[in-house]
Amino acid sequence: MQNHYDIIIIGTGSGGSTIAYKLAQSGKRILILERGGFIPREKENWDAKEVVTNGRYRPNEHWYDQDNKPFKPFIHYNVGGNSKMYGAALFRFRESDFMEVKHYGGTSPAWPFQYNTLAPYYTQAEFLYHVHGQRHKDPTEPKTIHSYPFPPLHYEPVIADLSEKMKQLGLHPFPLPMGMKRPQDINSNESPVLLENFDGFPDPTESKADAHTVVLRPALAKQNVTLLTNAYAKRLVTNETGKRVTAVEAIVNEEEVMFIAELVIVACGAVNSAALFLRSANELHPTGLANSSNQVGRNLMLHHNGCLVAFTKKKNDSVFQKSLGLADFYHGADDSKYPLGEIQLMGRNDPDSILWMAEKIAPEKSYNELKEMTIDFWLTAEDLPSPDNRVTLRTDGSIQVHYTRTNYTAYEKLKDKLKQIFQQLGEIDADYKDVQWAGYDLDISGMSHQNGTLRFGTDPSTSVLDHNCKTHDLENVYVVDASFFPSCGAFNPALTIAANALRVGDHILHQWYPVKADNKVIEGTQTM
């Protein structure tokens, strides 16, 4: 009986850990399966050469593109999932992101519900993930009566100067909503933690509000919740009717183990969740579980993401640069009737990347000299769903990703907008004149914003999940990573994943495991 549980959750990223936190209050026996282990707290956590160049914490795994060429995906298998390495920018999707919107590359479809459905769960997620921010600075910000739990992060001098000069141009820069669990926020007498290596790095100080530290750890404090690491979910096993999943077959320490449960929640990441359903094909589900619509694995979206670095005369001695965003072109521009996307500062680039980018700009300068010349931006434009952009399995069981860019015109125009802004800045500040640019765009290997492979909807013939993220075809299987997205907006997906996990958790508690009224979550409060 030791392998019998009420609920099995597969994956410990933003979706899996958050719903574990929510369901822990049910008192039901919960098993969480994580294919990786804990990232050790070690000096290499902040070693750029080890983390970025050598990929110390990335799996030695290859996927294949549509031409059968191998690539190494930018993913992480560990407790906390990709949130251990994320940049902790925690945005709400805008109201328009839940609606049908026309873009350069086609039409972004509407969601089965609108922003108001998710709004109270955004509030809860912002409290859980300790979001620092400031309302009413971004004109695209969705409506809410709730302030951020904590004030915005302090701008360092060069960022404060940039913000003020952008305002002189008529723009609306705003403090990024950042998930940070800093000791000084709880006790003002505590010494502030200064973080430099942040985006793409684990945080040994645990100031970054990742899924492991803020929701999984308190869930595991409950006696009814168990975490099993280094446990790879190989396939889902159905009953004789094919209507219910009765067990998860996992590989634990190179041994196959069968775990039985009443309810299964999948949160492996959009690509791996789709792969799990495909691997679980049987006689009753010959093309994969939950795939009567033939939509499993389709509509993969990645966002159009990339780094654009401004080499200026302005001295940038910022330690923590990631603090400012700009969404003035999110819904379009004076010269664009279609949405472009959003711009935000990112953490400082690693030495190898900066030296590579500067080869044609200032090859004679050292990294320390270049670092003071650079301001690092991250740009995001919306990727659109396409049934041809899909996850499949090769005959050897390995993952194959078929992907062609959609709506890339918006991303190119967004890059032009940032360059135009600095041309205008140069007219009011000589240090911003004659800016030179370098950067990179993420290709198919950039999987940090993967979503859409198990889209939800009201029509079982065109979607995999219903509006509560339960599979149409299976009675007891839910999905709470970004697989459910029918569209992806142009903002970081982590807060939306967490908010939706809280929403689905509420549904499960009411439908499967009703709890007493005094355990009910009140909007804007924490439950544990």
N, C-alpha and C positions, 0 to 999 in steps of 0.2 A: 504493500500500500504506500510505500515511501515515494513512489513516482506518480501518485494520484494527487491532482490539485483541482481546485475550483476554476482557477484562471491561469492561463499561461500567456505571458507577454514576451514577444520575440523582438529584442532590440532595446537599447538603453539611450537612444538619442533624445532629442527634444520631445518627440511624440511618445515613445515608450516610457521614458522616465516620468513624464508629467502625468500620464494616465495611471501609472503605478502609484504615484503620490495621491491621486484622486481616489482610486479604488481601494487603497490601503484601509480606509475608514470602514469598509464593508465588513471587515473581520474575516472575509473568505481567505482560504489558503491560495496565495499567489506565488507562482514561480516565474522568475524573469530569466530568460536565456540570453546571454551575451556571447557572441562568437569570439570576442577578444578578451583581454585582461585589463588590469589597471595600468595606466601610464605611470611609471615610477616618478617620484619627485626627486629629481637629480639635477646636477649642474648643467647637463646637456639640454634641459628643457628650454633654456634661453640661448643656446649655442646656435647661431644662425647657420653656420656651416653644416652642423649635424642635422638640424631640423629641416632646413630648406633645401640645401644642396644634396645632402646625403639621404634625405627622407627617412630619418631615424624611426619615426613613429608610423610610417605608412606601411601597408602590407606589401609583401613581395608577390603581387598578383597582377596578372595581365588580362585585360579584356580585349575584344577584337572589334574593329570597325566594319562597315559594310563591305569593305574590300578585303576582309580577313587579315588586315594588318594589326599586329598587337599594339596596345598602348597601356600605360600604367595609369589607372584612374587616381585622381586626387581625392582619396577617401581615407578614412581611418576606422579600424575595427578595435574598439576599446570601450571601457565603461564610460558612459557619457556620449558615445558616438562622436560625430563630427563637431558637436558643440564644445568638446574639449579644446578644439583648435579654431573655433570660429572667432569672428571679430566682435561679437556681442552687441552689434547694432540691432536693436529690437523695435522695428516699426510695425504699426498697424497698417494693413492694406487700406487704401483710400476707398470711399464709397463707390467710385467709378470702377474699381477693380472687381466688384461683384456684379457688374452690369456688362451688357454687350457693348463693345467699343471697337470702332474701326481704326485700323492701323495701316501703315505702309504695306505690311506684308499680308494683310487680310483682316479678319474679324476675330477679336477675342471674345469667347462665348460667356454668357451670363452664368452665374452660380445658381444652384437650386434655392438659395436664400440670399438675402441682402445683408449689408453691413450690420444692421441693427441686431440681427440674430447673434452675431459674434461679439458685439460690442461689450456686453458684461463680462465675457470670458477674456477679452483683451485686458480689461481692467484687472481681473484676478491674476492673469499671467504677468502683468506689469508689476504687481506686488510680489508675486513669487520670485520673479527674476530680478528684483531690486533695480528697476529701470530708473535711470537719472535722465531728466529732460525738462523741457519748458513748453507749455502749451501756447498756442496762438502766435507763434513766430513763423510757422510754415503755413502759407495760405492754402495748401492742399490737404492739410491735416483733417482727418474725419472728426465728426462731432462727438464730444463726450463731456460730461459734467465733472469728471474726475481729474484732478491734478496728477502729475507723475508722483510716484512715491518719494522720490528724492530730487533735489535740485540738479540742474545740469552740471556736467563736468566743467571745470574752470578752463577757459581758453588761455593758452600760453600766449606771450606777447605778440608773436608774429601772426598767430591765428586771430587774435583780437583785432589786430590791425587789418588783416585781410577781410574780416567780417564787416568792419566799419566802412572800408572802401567799397566793398560790394554793395552795401546799402546806399552809398552815394551814387551808384549806378542805377538805383531803382530796383535792385534785387532784394530777395528775402532770405538771406542765410539764416540757419537756425541750429541750435545745439543738437547734435545727434542724440537720439534716445539710446542710452548705453546701459547694458546689464552689468552692474558692478557691485559686488558685496564687499565694500571697503570698511575696515575697522573704524575709521574716523567718522563714518556715517552713523555708527551706533554709539560710539563714545568719542566725544570731541577732544578728549585728552590723549587719544591714541595718535601715534605718529602716522602721518599719511604714507600710503604705499605708492611708490612711483613705478609705473610700468612702462617699459620701452618696447621690448619684443612682445607683441600682442597678437595681431592678426596672423593666424597660421601657427601659433605657438601654444603649447600647454602652459598653464600658469601655476607654478609651484607655490605662490602665495595664496592661491585660491580666492583671489579678489574677483576674478572673472566669474560672472554668474552663469556657469554652465549647468547642463541638466544633471550631471552627477552630483555637484556640490549643493545645489539649491532644492532639488526635488527628490532625486533618487535616495540620497543619504537619509533624509527624514523618513521616507517610505520604508527603508530597510530597518529603521529603528523599531518598526512594528513587528511583533513576533510572528504575525501571519504572512510576512513577505520574505521570500528567499531569492537570492541572486546566485545564479550559477554561471561562472565565467568560463571562457574557452569552450563554449558549447555551441556548435554550429547546427542550426536547424536545417536538416537535409530535406525533409518533405513533410507535408501534412497528410494524415491518413483519415479517410472518411469511413462512415458506417456503410452497411450493405446497401442502403438506399441512395447513398451519395449526397444526402441532404445535410449531413452534419460532419464536422471534423471531430473525431474522437481522440486523436493522439497526435503528438509531434514526435517524429523520429529525428533524433539529434545525434551528432557525433561528439562525444565528450572524451577527451584524452585518447583519441583514436579508437574508441569503442562506440558502437551503436547502442543507444539507449532510447527506450520508448517512454514518453511522458504523456499521461492521460489527463484530460481536463474537460470540464463542462463548457468552457468558453475560451476562445483563442483570439488574441489580439496581435496583429502583425505590425511591426514598426522597424523594418530592416533598412529603410532608405528606399527611394522609389525604384531604383534599378534592382536591388536585391530582393525587395518584396515581390516585384513582378517575376523575378527568376524563381523564387520559392513557389509561387503558384504554378508556374510552368513546369518545374521539376516534379510537382505533385500530381501530374496527370495519371489517370487510371482508366479502367474500362468504362466507367460511367462519366468520366471527364477526360476524354481522349486528347483534347487540346490544352489541357491545364485546368486547374480548379477555378471556379467562378468565372469561366470564360465562355459562357453560352453566347455572349455578345461579340466574341472575337476581339475584345478590346483590351485584354490583359497584355501589358507591355507597350501598348500604343500610346501616342500623344505625349511622348517624352519631351519635357521642356527643361532648359538649363539656364535661362536668362542669357542675355548678351552682356558679358562682364569683361572688364579689362582695367588695366592700370595705365594712367597717363601722368607722367612726371614732368613738372615745370622746372626747368633750370633757370634760375633768376639771379639778380644781383642782391636780392633781399636775403639777409642772413637769417637762416632758420635754425635756431638752437633748441627747438621743441624736443622734449623727451616723449611726451604722450601727445602725438599729433592728431589722433583720430577723435575729433570733437565737433566738426562742423559739417552741415549738409546743405544742399541746394536743390529744391524741387520746382523752381520756377518754370521749367520746361516739361513738367510731368504730363500735363494735358495738352501740350502744344506750344507754339511760339508765334511771334508776329509773322514769321515767314514759314510756319509749318502748321497746317490744319490738323495734323495727326500728332499723337503723343510721342515724346522723345524718350523720357526717362529721368533718372535722378543722378546727382553727383554728390559724392561725399569724400571727405578726407579719409585716408587709410593710415594704418601704422607705417612707420618708416620702413622702406625697403631694405632688405639685407645687403651686405657689402657686395656679394657676387653679382646680384641683380643690378645694383647701381653702377658698378664698374662696367658691366656689359652694356648697359644703356648709354653710358657716357663715352663709349669707344669713339664715336664720330663727333662728339660735342666737346669734350675736354679730356682727351686721352692721357694728358700729362699730369693730371691732378690725382691726388690720393683719395681714398674713400672718405676720410674725415673732411677734406676740403669739399668734395662733391656733396656730402651730406648737408653741409651748411648752405649749399646752393639750391637744394631741391625741396619742392613741395609735392607730396605724393597724393594723387587723387584716384578714387575708384568710381567707375561709371557703370551704370546698369540700365539696360533697355529691355523691354518685354520681349520674350520669346513666345511664339504662338504655337498652339497645339496643331500637330499634323499626324494623321494615322500612320503615315509612312516613317515617322520618327519613332522608332520602337526598340524594345528590348526583346531579343530572342535567345535561344540556347543553341549552341553548335552541337554537332553529333557527339562530341566528347564531353558535353555538359557545361562547357565554359560559356561565359556571357558574351553575347555579340550585341553591339549597339549600332543601329542604323540611324544616322543623324545628318540632316542638312539644315543649315541655318534658315530661319524665317525672320522677317522684319528687321533685317540687319541694317537697312537704310536708316532707321531711327537711331541706332547706335552710332553710326558714322556721323549723322547730323548732331548728335549730342556731343561728340568729341569736338566738332567744329564750334559748337556753342561755347565750350570751355575755353578754347583758344581765342575766340572773339572777346570773351570777358577779359582775358588778360591783355589783349590789345587795348581795350578801353581803360583798364587799370593803369597801363603804361602812360596814359595821357594825364593821369592825376598823381602818379608816383613814378619817378624815374627808375626806381629799383625794379619795376615791373616791365620796363621797356625791353624790347628785343629778346623776349623769352624764347628759349629753345625747348623742344619737346622730345620726349622718348617714352616708350612704354611697350606694352604687350597686350594682346587680346587672348582670353582663354579659349582653347579649342575644345575638342570633344573630351579631352582628359579632365577638363575642369568640371568636376561633378559636385561641387559644394552646394549648389542650388538645384539639384535634380528634383523633378516633380512630375506629376501628371500621368503616370503609367497605369494607375488603377482609378481612373476618374470617377467622381460620384455624380449622380443625377437621378431624375425621377423615372426615366425610361430604361428598363432593363435591356432593351435591344441596343442601346447606344452608350451604356455606362456599366461599370463593374460593381459599384457600390451605391447604396441608397443614400438619402440625405443625412442619415445618422452614421454613415460610413460602415454599415454592415453590408457584406456581399449580398447581391440579389439572389445568388444561387445557393448559398449556404446559410443555415439558420443561426449559426453560432460563431461566425468569424467576422471580426472588425479590423479595419486598417486605420492607423492614426499617424503615419508619417506623411510626407508631402505627396505621396502617390495620389491622394484623393483630389488634388487641385485640378479643376477643369481649365483654369487659366492661372497665370502666375504674377500679374502685375509687374512692377519694376522695383520692388523693395525686397530687402532681405526676408526670407520666408520663416525664420525661426520663431518669431512671436506668434505668427498665424498658426504654425504647427502646434505650438504649446496651447494656444487658446482653443483650437479645435479639439485637442486631446481632453481638455477640461470639459468642453461641451459634450463630447462623446461619453466621457466618464459619467457626467450627470445622467445622460440617457440610460447608460447601463445600470447605474445605481437605482434608477426609478423602475426600469423594466425587468431587471434580473434580480437585484438585491436591494429591495427597498430598505431605507434606513430611517431611524427616528428623526422627527422634525428638528430636534436640537442639534443634529449633525449636519443639517443642510448648510451649504455654502451661501454666504451672503455676499453680494457683489462688492468687490473692493476689499475683501478680507481674506486672510489665510485660513486654511482648514485644519492645519496641524502645527 
